[in-house]
Amino acid sequence: MSGCNALGLEKFVWLFSLSRTIFGVSMKLLSMKNVTEKMGVCRRAIYRISERNNTFPSMRKPFGKKCCFQEDEINQWLERAMSENAKSL
């Protein structure tokens, strides 16, 4: 238990890619770092995209300051963005 206290519960939870079940629906939460890696852009780009694009998934802060996103919402947004980009070619 001392190891968990040393890291802090918040960091401990994020190290293991938090998965939560809410109302019977499984939701995987992604940290900002996970989203930047998945999208291949920097942190600032995520903020710019969310400011300019109303359809981008909103950030949540269920544990205080730590920003997170729902993985399903990010995946859906990426699929939409790629299909719209393909149509414009």
SEDREN-147081 format. One record per residue (C-alpha): x, y, z. Coordinates in nm, 3 decimals, decimal comma. Example, Ala and Ser with C-alpha at 12.3 -4.5 7.8 and 13.67 -1.06 7.14 Angstrom:
BEGIN
@x=1,230; y=-0,450; z=0,780
@x=1,367; y=-0,106; z=0,714
# end
This chain:
BEGIN
@x=0,000; y=0,000; z=0,000
@x=0,293; y=0,235; z=0,061
@x=0,385; y=0,221; z=-0,310
@x=0,038; y=0,333; z=-0,405
@x=0,053; y=0,619; z=-0,154
@x=0,394; y=0,728; z=-0,281
@x=0,267; y=0,755; z=-0,637
@x=-0,063; y=0,900; z=-0,536
@x=-0,386; y=0,728; z=-0,623
@x=-0,444; y=0,950; z=-0,926
@x=-0,114; y=0,860; z=-1,094
@x=-0,155; y=0,494; z=-1,003
@x=-0,492; y=0,480; z=-1,174
@x=-0,362; y=0,650; z=-1,490
@x=-0,064; y=0,413; z=-1,516
@x=-0,305; y=0,128; z=-1,579
@x=-0,519; y=0,303; z=-1,845
@x=-0,828; y=0,361; z=-1,642
@x=-1,137; y=0,177; z=-1,753
@x=-1,466; y=0,263; z=-1,589
@x=-1,809; y=0,112; z=-1,613
@x=-2,082; y=0,372; z=-1,590
@x=-2,448; y=0,278; z=-1,626
@x=-2,349; y=-0,060; z=-1,767
@x=-2,146; y=0,095; z=-2,051
@x=-1,775; y=0,035; z=-2,055
@x=-1,579; y=0,355; z=-2,113
@x=-1,206; y=0,372; z=-2,156
@x=-1,062; y=0,710; z=-2,067
@x=-0,755; y=0,842; z=-2,248
@x=-0,515; y=1,095; z=-2,103
@x=-0,406; y=1,396; z=-2,309
@x=-0,077; y=1,217; z=-2,375
@x=-0,262; y=0,912; z=-2,512
@x=-0,471; y=1,134; z=-2,741
@x=-0,169; y=1,323; z=-2,876
@x=0,007; y=0,993; z=-2,950
@x=-0,303; y=0,845; z=-3,114
@x=-0,358; y=1,151; z=-3,335
@x=0,010; y=1,223; z=-3,401
@x=-0,013; y=1,589; z=-3,299
@x=0,112; y=1,797; z=-3,008
@x=-0,088; y=1,902; z=-2,702
@x=-0,139; y=2,257; z=-2,832
@x=-0,284; y=2,120; z=-3,156
@x=-0,547; y=1,931; z=-2,957
@x=-0,650; y=2,256; z=-2,785
@x=-0,665; y=2,438; z=-3,121
@x=-0,871; y=2,162; z=-3,281
@x=-1,117; y=2,161; z=-2,989
@x=-1,151; y=2,542; z=-3,004
@x=-1,214; y=2,550; z=-3,380
@x=-1,411; y=2,231; z=-3,427
@x=-1,743; y=2,196; z=-3,244
@x=-1,758; y=1,825; z=-3,319
@x=-1,431; y=1,741; z=-3,141
@x=-1,493; y=1,543; z=-2,819
@x=-1,494; y=1,753; z=-2,505
@x=-1,230; y=1,716; z=-2,237
@x=-1,336; y=1,583; z=-1,902
@x=-1,173; y=1,624; z=-1,564
@x=-1,317; y=1,348; z=-1,346
@x=-1,016; y=1,347; z=-1,113
@x=-0,948; y=1,716; z=-1,067
@x=-0,689; y=1,875; z=-1,296
@x=-0,614; y=1,574; z=-1,516
@x=-0,776; y=1,605; z=-1,863
@x=-0,913; y=1,295; z=-2,026
@x=-1,124; y=1,195; z=-2,324
@x=-1,352; y=0,902; z=-2,394
@x=-1,174; y=0,666; z=-2,632
@x=-1,492; y=0,586; z=-2,826
@x=-1,556; y=0,956; z=-2,893
@x=-1,198; y=1,013; z=-3,014
@x=-1,217; y=0,710; z=-3,244
@x=-1,549; y=0,823; z=-3,391
@x=-1,419; y=1,176; z=-3,448
@x=-1,107; y=1,043; z=-3,623
@x=-1,316; y=0,818; z=-3,849
@x=-1,543; y=1,110; z=-3,943
@x=-1,249; y=1,341; z=-4,007
@x=-1,074; y=1,085; z=-4,228
@x=-1,389; y=1,008; z=-4,429
@x=-1,458; y=1,382; z=-4,481
@x=-1,098; y=1,432; z=-4,590
@x=-1,123; y=1,141; z=-4,835
@x=-1,443; y=1,286; z=-4,985
@x=-1,270; y=1,620; z=-5,050
@x=-0,995; y=1,454; z=-5,259
# end
